[in-house]
Amino acid sequence: MDQLRSFPLTKWAGKEENTYQNVTRVIPSRQLGEGRLPETSQKREVIIRAVLMLLSLSLSASFVTMTIMYHQELRKKHQVAEAIQRIKDFLKLGNASYSPALEQNGSLLDTLQLLMGPLEEVGTSRATMRKQYSDVLTKLSSGWRFNGGNLYYFSRETKSWEEAERFCVSQDSHLSSIVTEAEQKYLVNATWGTHRWIGLTDKGTEGNWRWVDGAEYAGGFWATGQPDNWNQSIDRTEDCVFLDSFQSGFWNNVNCTFLERWICKKVAAL
């Protein structure tokens, strides 16, 4: 009797044990499914967060870049205004009186180089202004010198007066006129030890002196006894003038076929 009662209990106990074991195997999988996101959803969330972070960084970088560009444009406009004022002051100083500092091209050249980029920002006439400054820059880079609002070219080779004038015309200039004492002093100092053709002649009408660049002739810095129009031979009168910086620093009229160095002059259109 005791054995019959114990058998079902043992069998049922085995079932209970098996059932319990099955339950313990199922419950964790349910908990995993209900408490966590699937692996693909987790990856998608990570990607979305990364994209949003990159977008935020990109927008921040764009804002910083725009801010920098804005301040750069403000600085450019300020530089243009400042540089133009420097050139105006520079030209006024040059026209007022002679100064050895005006023989240096450095400050003006630096200013013009500074202007080349920002000039795109200046007014309706910016194309014309840019061309003018570009022409001046080209002249200065080619060895021309700036003084008193003018550009000067001092040749190293020699030519007759007419050949020298043709060269100057090819450079959009003329043989130099000398209309002030300051200009005379500057050119004498710049050419000391040489003879230099200048743009003064009385060809056509003897004694009627004129500047080939159209400047008004109102007397000048002639050497003692000049102009004398010494007739060297037939058709060899003295109708052209050089600056005699070799000795006196004054003017002398000589025959136009002489081979001399020369000075070209061009008004700096700034």
Summary of the structure (lengths in Angstrom):
residues: 270
radius of gyration: 45.3
end to end distance: 130.6
largest distance: 170.5
contacts: 715
relative contact order: 0.10
helix: 54%
strand: 14%
